[in-house]
Amino acid sequence: MIKLQAMKETIDPGRLGLISGPYTSITELDVRAYIDAVIRYAAAQALIDQISNVQGGVVVRDIMPDKDLLDGVGGTISSRDWRQPVASNYTTVTGAAASAVSVYTTARASNNDRKVLIICGLKNVGSGPAREAPILSTNSMILKRSDVKTIDIWQIETLETANNQEIYGIVPVIFKRGDDANILFIPNAKVPVSASKIDRLQIIGKVAEALGANVTG
């Protein structure tokens, strides 16, 4: 135990390969500072990716499903409502990773070659603040670059009891200009399967793009 304590004192969290998953709790003051950092990271990456050559030419805004994402098979999304899956409902009840469903992707069709996308949290927008019974239809979110590299996996069931029904990743996930994102969810073991086996989870994050691409200020 003494050796472990001594080694623990040498660990710098900033030098670890990854600190995975979401925070177990976070204060509203911490959220404001966290989102401020995400905005700055998004703008910085946009400048590095030469989306603009000057800070004044960059817009940082919320992620919108119809403007920034495609469905799991690369189709366009017409509704701005947050809904998972985009159409129909989840059809498995194993809760197993093998049942993961690709819900969102990005590609040229979503103009991913013209923007930076940072995902930093999730918020349940499918129920009000007085809800007491569980509502989620998924247990995890998997964030991939294309269908090859798994960037992170978030266990999201804590959304059921989190303050404001929102969670934030310890490390935000950045998709640089031209990166093909693949966002999967694992359906939970809730039964029976029906049209109500869906979620309405807002992806909290920021998009950085050129001024005038969608908004002008």
C-alpha positions as CSV (number, residue, x, y, z in Angstrom):
1,M,0.0,0.0,0.0
2,I,2.9,2.4,0.8
3,K,4.4,1.7,-2.6
4,L,1.1,2.3,-4.3
5,Q,0.6,5.6,-2.5
6,A,4.1,6.7,-3.5
7,M,3.5,5.8,-7.2
8,K,0.1,7.5,-7.1
9,E,1.8,10.8,-6.1
10,T,3.8,10.6,-9.3
11,I,0.8,10.3,-11.7
12,D,0.0,13.4,-13.8
13,P,-3.6,12.9,-15.2
14,G,-2.7,15.2,-18.1
15,R,-0.1,12.7,-19.3
16,L,-2.4,9.6,-19.3
17,G,-3.4,8.2,-22.6
18,L,-7.0,8.8,-21.9
19,I,-9.3,9.4,-18.9
20,S,-12.4,7.7,-20.3
21,G,-16.1,8.2,-19.7
22,P,-18.3,11.0,-18.1
23,Y,-17.9,12.7,-14.8
24,T,-20.0,11.2,-12.0
25,S,-21.1,14.7,-10.9
26,I,-20.4,18.3,-12.0
27,T,-21.5,21.6,-10.7
28,E,-23.2,24.3,-12.8
29,L,-20.1,26.6,-12.3
30,D,-17.9,23.8,-13.5
31,V,-20.2,23.3,-16.6
32,R,-19.8,27.0,-17.5
33,A,-16.0,26.7,-17.3
34,Y,-16.0,23.4,-19.2
35,I,-18.1,24.7,-22.1
36,D,-15.9,27.8,-22.3
37,A,-12.9,25.5,-22.7
38,V,-14.8,23.5,-25.4
39,I,-15.6,26.7,-27.3
40,R,-11.9,27.7,-27.3
41,Y,-10.8,24.2,-28.4
42,A,-13.3,24.2,-31.2
43,A,-12.1,27.6,-32.5
44,A,-8.5,26.7,-32.1
45,Q,-8.9,23.5,-34.1
46,A,-10.8,25.4,-36.8
47,L,-7.9,27.8,-37.2
48,I,-5.4,24.9,-37.2
49,D,-7.6,23.2,-39.9
50,Q,-7.6,26.5,-41.9
51,I,-11.4,26.8,-41.9
52,S,-10.6,30.4,-41.4
53,N,-7.3,32.3,-41.1
54,V,-8.6,34.7,-38.4
55,Q,-10.6,34.3,-35.2
56,G,-13.2,36.7,-36.5
57,G,-14.0,34.4,-39.3
58,V,-15.0,31.5,-37.1
59,V,-18.4,30.8,-35.7
60,V,-18.8,28.4,-32.7
61,R,-22.4,27.1,-32.3
62,D,-24.4,24.2,-30.9
63,I,-24.6,20.9,-32.7
64,M,-27.8,20.5,-34.7
65,P,-28.8,17.0,-36.0
66,D,-30.2,18.2,-39.4
67,K,-27.2,20.4,-40.2
68,D,-24.2,18.5,-38.7
69,L,-25.1,14.8,-38.7
70,L,-26.3,12.0,-40.9
71,D,-28.2,8.9,-39.8
72,G,-26.4,5.6,-39.2
73,V,-26.4,4.6,-42.9
74,G,-25.4,8.0,-44.1
75,G,-28.8,9.4,-44.9
76,T,-29.7,13.0,-44.4
77,I,-31.7,14.0,-41.3
78,S,-34.6,16.3,-41.9
79,S,-35.8,16.9,-38.3
80,R,-34.0,19.1,-35.8
81,D,-35.6,17.0,-33.0
82,W,-33.1,14.9,-31.0
83,R,-34.2,11.3,-31.3
84,Q,-32.4,8.0,-31.2
85,P,-32.7,6.0,-33.4
86,V,-33.4,8.7,-36.0
87,A,-36.3,6.6,-37.3
88,S,-38.2,3.5,-36.0
89,N,-37.0,2.1,-32.6
90,Y,-34.4,-0.1,-31.0
91,T,-35.1,-3.8,-31.5
92,T,-32.9,-5.7,-29.1
93,V,-33.1,-6.4,-25.4
94,T,-29.7,-8.0,-24.5
95,G,-27.9,-4.8,-23.3
96,A,-24.8,-6.3,-25.0
97,A,-22.1,-4.5,-26.9
98,A,-22.8,-6.7,-29.9
99,S,-26.2,-5.0,-30.2
100,A,-24.7,-1.6,-30.7
101,V,-26.6,0.5,-33.3
102,S,-24.9,3.2,-35.4
103,V,-27.3,6.2,-34.9
104,Y,-25.3,9.2,-36.3
105,T,-22.4,9.6,-38.8
106,T,-20.7,12.4,-40.6
107,A,-19.3,12.7,-44.1
108,R,-19.0,15.1,-47.0
109,A,-22.8,15.1,-47.2
110,S,-22.9,16.7,-43.8
111,N,-20.1,19.1,-44.7
112,N,-17.7,17.6,-42.3
113,D,-14.9,18.9,-44.6
114,R,-15.9,22.5,-43.6
115,K,-16.3,22.2,-39.8
116,V,-14.9,20.9,-36.5
117,L,-17.2,18.9,-34.2
118,I,-16.7,18.5,-30.5
119,I,-18.9,16.2,-28.4
120,C,-18.7,16.9,-24.7
121,G,-22.0,15.7,-23.1
122,L,-25.5,14.4,-23.3
123,K,-28.8,15.8,-22.0
124,N,-32.1,13.9,-21.7
125,V,-34.7,16.1,-23.3
126,G,-37.3,13.4,-23.4
127,S,-38.9,14.1,-20.0
128,G,-39.5,16.8,-17.5
129,P,-37.6,17.6,-14.3
130,A,-40.1,15.8,-12.0
131,R,-39.7,12.4,-13.6
132,E,-39.1,9.5,-11.2
133,A,-39.3,6.3,-13.2
134,P,-36.4,5.2,-15.5
135,I,-36.8,6.3,-19.1
136,L,-33.6,5.4,-21.0
137,S,-33.6,2.8,-23.7
138,T,-29.7,2.6,-24.0
139,N,-26.9,2.0,-21.6
140,S,-23.8,3.2,-23.5
141,M,-22.6,5.6,-26.2
142,I,-19.6,4.6,-28.4
143,L,-17.7,7.4,-30.2
144,K,-15.7,6.2,-33.2
145,R,-13.7,7.7,-36.0
146,S,-15.1,6.0,-39.1
147,D,-15.8,2.4,-38.3
148,V,-12.3,1.6,-37.2
149,K,-11.0,3.6,-34.3
150,T,-12.9,3.7,-31.0
151,I,-12.2,7.0,-29.4
152,D,-14.2,6.5,-26.2
153,I,-17.1,4.7,-24.6
154,W,-19.5,6.4,-22.2
155,Q,-21.7,4.5,-19.8
156,I,-24.7,6.8,-19.8
157,E,-27.2,5.2,-17.4
158,T,-26.2,7.8,-14.8
159,L,-28.4,10.2,-16.8
160,E,-31.3,8.7,-15.0
161,T,-30.2,10.3,-11.7
162,A,-27.9,13.1,-12.8
163,N,-28.6,16.7,-12.0
164,N,-30.6,18.4,-14.8
165,Q,-30.5,14.9,-16.5
166,E,-27.2,15.8,-18.2
167,I,-23.7,14.3,-18.1
168,Y,-20.3,15.6,-19.4
169,G,-17.3,13.6,-20.6
170,I,-14.1,13.9,-18.7
171,V,-12.4,14.4,-22.0
172,P,-14.3,16.0,-24.9
173,V,-14.2,14.1,-28.2
174,I,-12.9,16.2,-31.1
175,F,-13.6,15.4,-34.8
176,K,-11.3,17.5,-36.9
177,R,-12.1,18.9,-40.3
178,G,-12.8,15.9,-42.6
179,D,-13.0,13.3,-39.8
180,D,-15.8,10.8,-40.4
181,A,-17.6,10.4,-37.1
182,N,-19.6,7.3,-36.1
183,I,-21.8,7.5,-33.0
184,L,-23.3,4.3,-31.7
185,F,-25.7,3.5,-28.9
186,I,-26.1,0.2,-27.1
187,P,-29.8,-0.6,-26.5
188,N,-30.5,-1.8,-22.9
189,A,-32.3,-4.8,-21.7
190,K,-35.6,-3.0,-21.2
191,V,-38.6,-5.1,-22.4
192,P,-40.8,-5.4,-24.2
193,V,-39.5,-4.0,-27.5
194,S,-42.1,-1.5,-28.9
195,A,-42.3,1.8,-30.6
196,S,-41.5,3.5,-27.3
197,K,-38.0,2.0,-27.1
198,I,-36.3,5.2,-28.2
199,D,-34.3,7.9,-26.5
200,R,-34.4,11.7,-26.9
201,L,-30.8,12.6,-25.9
202,Q,-29.4,16.0,-27.0
203,I,-25.7,15.7,-27.9
204,I,-24.0,18.6,-26.0
205,G,-21.1,20.0,-27.9
206,K,-19.9,22.7,-30.3
207,V,-19.4,23.1,-34.1
208,A,-16.8,25.5,-35.4
209,E,-17.2,26.6,-38.9
210,A,-16.7,29.6,-41.2
211,L,-18.7,32.8,-40.4
212,G,-21.7,32.8,-42.7
213,A,-21.9,29.1,-43.4
214,N,-25.1,28.9,-41.3
215,V,-25.1,32.0,-39.1
216,T,-23.6,35.5,-39.4
217,G,-24.0,37.1,-36.0
